[in-house]
Amino acid sequence: GVVLEEAGGAVLATSGRMDRDETLATFQSVTGWHDMARCIECLETHGWQLDAAVHAAFSHGEHAPAAAQGARMGGGGGRAPAVNHVNHEVPDAGANDGSPGWFHRTTGVPFVRLATLGMHRPEARRPGSESQRFLDTFELEHGPVHPTPQVGTFREAVDFAKREFKFLVVYIHSPYHQDTPEFVTDVVCTEVMKDFVDDTFVFWMGSVLNPEAYNVSALLRASGYPFVAVITTTIDNHTTVCDAHEGLVGREELMNWLLNIVSTML
C-alpha cells in the first residue's frame, strides 16, 4: 500500500486516472451490484467513466437496496440501525509492532495500519487538495452551513483530533445515493448539527467517488450510505473505531447516538 500523503487527488472519473480493476471495485462498492458482468456492461456503456456509470445506476433505480442502502429495520423503509464494527472480523494488515498508527477495535485487536491506506499508484496532487475540491463542490451544491471539516488528509484529521483530545466524526458522502439528499438537507447542513459537532468533535468528510475517501470507506468497512463513523485515539496511542452508522438517520437520533458513544468511551 501507499501512505496517505502519496495517495492520488484526482476524482475517480475515467480510466486514465485509475485502472479498470479499481474502477470496477469502486463501482461495486457504491452501487452494491454483485453481478460482475452487469457491472462491466454498465461501465463500458459509459466509457468507464465512474461518475457517469454510478449516476446512471442510481438514476434508473437499479442499485441493490440491501448493499447500497444498508440494512433496514422492519419492512417499511425504517431507518438503519447503528452498525457496530467492534464485532467485525477484520484481517490484520501485518504484524502489530506496537507503534502508533495502528487501527484497533475497542477490544484492542489490530484493525489495519494507517500507513497502508491509499491508492496503488502515486499521483502528483496530495489528498489534501482532494479534500478542498470536495468541500468546494459540496458547498456549491448544499451551501456553507455544515459541521466545519478538517481540510486535509484523513490521517491529518486523525492526528489533529488526537492533539485536541477529541473524537473524530467521519462522514462518507455518496452523492448519487437516494438517501443522501434528505440526509444532507435535514441532518448535515443544519445550524443545530454544525454547532453540535463543532463544539464537541473534530469532523472530516469526503466523497466515496474520490480516491482517499473511497479508501477510508474500505478501511472502515462501509457497506451502506450515508455512512458516519466515530474514531478516537486511546491512552496507549492506538486509533480506535468506536462505532459506525449506515443508512438514513434523523438529526436527533444521530446526535443522541454520537453523545452515547462519547459517554460510553469516556
N, C-alpha and C positions, 0 to 999 in steps of 0.2 A: 504494500500500500504506500501511499504518498502522504506526507504530513499535510495538515490543513493549509499551511501557508503556501503550499505548492499546488493546491487544487485549482482547477480552472475556474474562470469567472464568467465564461460565456454561457448564455442561455442555451439549453439543450433544444435546438430548433432544427438543425439539419445534420445530415450525415457527415458534413465537412467538419463539424465541431465535436462529434463523438462518434465512435464506431457503431455499427448496427447492432451488435450484441448489447451494448449499453442502452441504445435507443429502445430496443425490444424489451429489455428488463424494466426500464423506466415506464414504458407504456403499459406493461402488465401490472406493475405496482400501482399506477394511478387509476387504471380502469377496472382492475380486478378480473380481467379476462384470463382464463387459463388455457384456452384453445390456441396453441402456438400458430397454427395455420391461419386462423382467423385474425390474430394479431398482425401477422406478417402481411396478410392481404390488405388490411386497413392501412398499414404503414406504407405499403407500396402504392396504394391508391392515392396517397397524399405525398408521394415522392420522398418518403422517410422524413418528413417534417413532423417532429414530435408534437409541436404545439397544434398544428392543423389536425393531426390524427386524433389527438385527445379531445379536441373541441368537437370533432365530428362524432366521436363515440358517445360523448355526453349529450350532444345536441339531439341525437336520434334516440336517446334513452336506451342504448344497447349495452350499457355497462352492467357489470354483475353486482346486484344490490348487496349481497352478503359481504363481498370483499371490499367494494368501493364505499359503501355507506357505513360499514361497521355493524356489529350485532345489535339487534333491536330487542327491546323488552316488549313482549306481547306481540300481537299480530296486526295492530292498527297504527303503525307509524309512531310508536312511542319513542322516547329518547334513549340513546345508547347509554348503558351503564359504564362506570369507570372501569378501565382495564388495568389490572394490577400486574405490572411486569415483573414483580418480585418472584412470581411463580413460574415464569417462563424459563425453559431450559435453553440457555444461550451458550453456544460453543465458545471456548476460550480463544482469544486471538493469539495466544502464545503463553509461555511460562510466566507466572507472576514473579517479577523481580523485586516487588515491594516498593517500586519507585512511584512518585506522583504521576498522575496522568492515566491511571487505570480506572475504568468504569467498574463499579461494584454495584451489585444489587444490595438492597438493605440488609440482606443476610451476610454480606461481606464476601460473597463468591465473585471471582473475577468476571467482569462483563465483557469488555473489549478495550484494548489500549487505545487511548485517544489519538495517538500519532498515526494509527493505521487508517484513520478516516480521511478520505479524499478520492479524487479521481485517479484513474490508472494512467493518465497521461498528464504531463505538466502543461500549463498554459502561461501565456505572458502576463495575464492580469490576475491580481490577487482576488480571493473570495471576498475581501472587504469591499472591493468596488462592486462586486456582485450584490452584496448586501445593500449598498447605497442605491444601485439601479433598481433593485426590487422595491425599496422604500419609496423612491420617486414615483414608480409606476403605481404602487399601492395607493399613495396619497392622491395621485391624479385621478384614480378611479373611485376612491372611497372617502377622500377628504383627509385633513390633518389631525382630526380628533381620534386618537387611539393611544394605547399604552406606549410610552417612549422607548423605542428599541435601542439596544446596543448596535451601532453600525460598525460592523467588522466581522471577523470570522466567528464561528461557533466556539472555537477554543478560546478566543479572546473574551467572549461573553462569559464562559465558564470561569476563566481566571479573574475577570472583573467581579463576578458575583462572590467568588471566594474572598477577594480582598475586602469587599464591602460587608462580608458576613451576612449575605442574603441568599435566599433561594432563587434559582433561575427558572423562569417560566419560558418554555419553548413553544411557539405556535408554528405549525407547518401548514402553509396555505395551499390549498388545492383549487386553483382558480375556476375550473370547469365543473367542480362537483356541485350537484344540485342543492346541497345544504349550505354551501359556502355563502351565497348572498345573504341569507337570513342570519347566519351566524355572525358575519362581519357587521351587518347593519344593526342588529339588535344586541350584540354582545361586545364585540371588539371595539367598534367605532362609537363608543358612548362615553360621555364625560364621567359617568359613575365608574366604569371599568378602568378608564385611564387613570383616574385619581387613586382607585384602589390598588392597582398594580404598581403604579409609580411610587406609592408610599411604602409598599411592603416588599416588592420583589425587584429583581433585575429581569428585563424582558428581551427576548431575541426571537425574531421571526424570519421566515424565508419561504419562497415558493418551491413546491415539490418539482416544478419544471426546471429549476436551476440546479446546477451540479452540487454545490455544497449542501443545500437544504435537502436535496434528494438523498445524499449520503447520510445526513443526520437522521432522516426518516428511516433509513435502513438500519442505522445504528440503534435507534430507539424502537425498532420493530413495529413501525406504524403500519397498520393494515386497513385503517378506515379514516375518513376525514369528515369534519375538521378534526385535527389532532393537536392535543395540548399535553405537554409533559412538564413535570417539575423535577428539577435537579438540584442537588446540594453537594457540598464537599464536607466530609466527616472530619473529626478531630485528628484522625490518623492519616489525613491527606488523601483520602480516596473519594473519587467523584461518584455519587450515587444517584441513580434514577429512582426517585421516591415513588412515583406513580404516574400513570398516563391515562388520558381520557380520549376515546374515539367516538366520533359521531356528533350529531346536533345536540346542543345542550343550551338551556336558558341562562341568562346572565346571573340571576340569583343562585341558581343551582351550581354554576361554575364557581362563583365566589365562595359559596359555602364549602365546596369541595377543596378549593385552594386553602381556605382557613383551616379546614380539618387536617390537611397534610402538615401545615405549619405547626399546629398544636400537637400533633402526634409525634413529629420528629424532634421538637424542642424538648 
